[in-house]
């Protein structure tokens, strides 16, 4: 994406967009732990090595409270890359590593980034409007990647391909309903956002990385960078 993969390969580093997502998520997870080391070994339900709510709020946790009470609308972007515990980030990164390369191959790195970002945003918007006080994680984006794979399968007329990813989506939806503390609204919103974005890309045809793809990917990148810059200003200077 934007030539980054080629640049990394010239340096002898095998790096794709799913790798970049993983690095960003792990880095922010470690940062959140370091902001409040005393909370690391305080067990809260199924959470292990979990950043405190205060630390997560400082690095960009979202939800109805941050968005509506504090006006921090940009957290619907920053929270995509944050996680609430070791199991949380491990599970999500496993799915990013499984689904990311597939969607990247089907759509291109540019479009993968757009789908991932839009799905995360729509997931957290749905979650905030449905009253989830605090939430974070890449699962909404992951559901968006599942939706994108389903769209591709339907477009190609492959029922086996479509059913495989649809089955995974259903299993993960059920998993979210069974276990407490899972943000199912973010999952649903992410699936809808990913499906809609992938459907729009599918209508463009075989020209994968056209001007529209570059423009949308560039807009998502700038918006993501702005969101983290704005969060840093809010945390450091309370503005």
N, C-alpha and C positions, 0 to 999 in steps of 0.2 A: 504494500500500500504506500502510495506517494514515493515509490522507489526505495523504501526502507529495507524491504526484504533483500533486494539486490545489493544494497550497501552493506548489510550485515554479512551476506555471503562472501563479498570481497574481503571482508575481515576474517573469514574463516568461521563465522558464527552462523549456525542454522537457526534462523529466527523467522517465525511467521506471526500473523496477527493473534492466533490463540496463545502463542507464547507471550506476546506483549500483554495480553489481558491477564494472564497468570502472574506475570512479574508485577504488574500494577496492583493487582489484588493482594498479593502476598506482601508487597512493600507497605501498602496502606494498613493492612492487618497488623503488621509488626509495629508500625508507627502508633496505631491506636493502643496497642499493648504497652508501649513505652510511655505513653502519656499518663498512664495510671497503673504502674507496676503492681501496686498493692491489691488490685482487683483481679489479677491474673488467676490466682488459685482460690478464688471465692466461687464455689460451685453454685450455679443457678439453673436448676432443672437438668436438662441434658447438655447444657453448655459447659465446655471444658476449654481452658485457656481462652476465656472470653473477655474482650475489652469491656470496660465499664460503660454504662449508658452515657456518662458524662464525656468520656473519651470519644465514644462513637459520635456523640453530638458535635464535638469539636472538629472532627474530621469530615463531617458531612452526612450524618444519618438523616433520613427523611421521614415522612409521615404527616398525618394531619396536624400534629402539634408544631413541628418545625415550619411547615409550609404556610399554615393559616395563622397560627399564633405569633410566629416570628417573621413571617413574610419571606422565608428562605426558599423561594421557588426553585432555585438552582440545585437544591439537594436531591431533586428527582433524577439528577444526572450523577452527582457525586456518590450517592448511595449505591449505585450499580456496582461500584468497585470495592465496597466495604462488606465486612462479614462479622458475624456475632460470635464466632467460636471456631475451634479447630475442626470439629466435625462439619460445621457449616461451610467453611471455606474448602475443606478437603472434598466434600461431596460436590459442591458447585464446580470446582476446578476440574474434577474428574469428568463432569459432563461437558465443560467447555473444551477439554482436550479431545473428547469423543466426537462432539458435534461440530466444533469449530472448523476442523480441516475438511469435513464433509461439505458444509455449507460454503466454505471458501472455494472448494473445487467446483461446486455447482453454480455459484453466482459470481465469484471473483472476490479478492480481498476487500476491494472498495465497498462492494455491496454487502459483504459480511459485516463490516464495521457499521454501515448505516442500519442494517436490520438489527444488529445487537444493541445499538444506541436507542433507536426508536422504540424497540420492544421494552427496553428497560424503563424509558420515560413513560410510555403509556401504562405500563404495569404499576408504577408508583403513583401516577395520577389517579388511576382507578382505586388504588389502595387508600390514598389520602382522602378522596371524596367519599369513600365508604367508611371512613372513620378510624382507620388504623392509626393509633397514636404515634408510634415509632416503628420504623421498618428499615431494612437494609438488605443488600445481597444481590447477586447476579442471576437469581432464579427466574425473574421475569424475562430477562434477556435470553436465558436458556430456553424457556418456553417459546420465545420468538424464533429461535433457531430451529426448534422442532417444527414449528408452523411453516417456516420457510422450506424445510425439506419436504413437508407434505404438499405444499403448493407445487414444488418442482415435480414430484411424483405424479400429481394429477395432471400437470401440463404435459408430461411425457407419456401419459396413459399407462403408467406402470402401477397396477393395483398392488403388487407385492411390495414395492418400494414404499408406496403410500401407507399401506397397512402396518408396515414395520414401525415407521415413525409415529403413526397415530396410536399404535399400541403403547409405545413408550410414553407418549403424552398422557394417555389415559392412566397408565400405571403411576406416573408421577403426580397426577391430579388426585388420585385415590390416596397416595402416600401423604399428600398434603392435608387431606381431610381426616386421616387417621391420627396423625401426630399433632400434638398441641404446639402452638406458637408459630405455625407456618402461615405465611401471608398468601392465602389462596387468591385474594383479589389481585395481587401483583402477578400471580401466575396467569390468571385469566386475562388480565389487561395486556400482559406481555405477549400472550399467544395471539390475541386479536391484532395488536400492533405489528407483530412479526408477520402475521398472515397478510395483512393489508399491504405492508411494504413489499413483501416478496411478490405479491400479486401484481403490484404496479411495475416492479422490475420485470416480471414475466411478460407483461404486455409490450415491453420495449423490444423483445425479440432477442436475436443472437448477438447483437452488438453489446457486449457485456460492459466494458469500461468506456462509455461514451461521455460526453460533456456533462450530462445530467448526473451520472454516477460520480464523477469527479467533484462536481459542485456540491452534491449532497454529502459526500464523504468529508469534503473540506469544511462544510458548515457544521457537521457533527464534531469534527476535531476541534474547531475553534470554540464551539459551544461547550465542549467538555473541558478544554483548557480554561475558558472563562469561568466555568462553574467552580473549578478547584481554586482558582485565583480569588474569586469572590468569597469562597468559604474561608480561605486563609485570612482575608481581610476582616471577615466577620468574627473569626476566632481571636485574632491578634489585636484588632483595634476596635472590636465591637461596633462595626459600622455595616 
